[in-house]
Amino acid sequence: MRVEFNQGVPPGCIEWLWNNVGPGNIEPRGDPGVDWGDAWLYERITTPVPLGDAEPHYVPTITVKDPEMALMFKLRWA
């Protein structure tokens, strides 16, 4: 399940993912030796450009692969 964060990823969200879902594609700060996992994925997607705006508009998204954890994540952070 993919969740879009139009206002940016909330503080504490990535830490919650690491503690409750597992490793994702972002390393935790201060621990560069940790192997990246695949329980969740952070990416920025391009959305349609609003009228009159020349710059592309990017929205950060997080996709959680496990359906149960995805539901918990969405209820807590979306």
Secondary structure, DSSP 8 states (H G I E B T S, - for coil): -EEE-TT---TTHHHHHHHHT--BSS--TT-TTS---SSEEEEEEEE---TT--S-EEEEEEEE-SHHHHHHHHHHH-
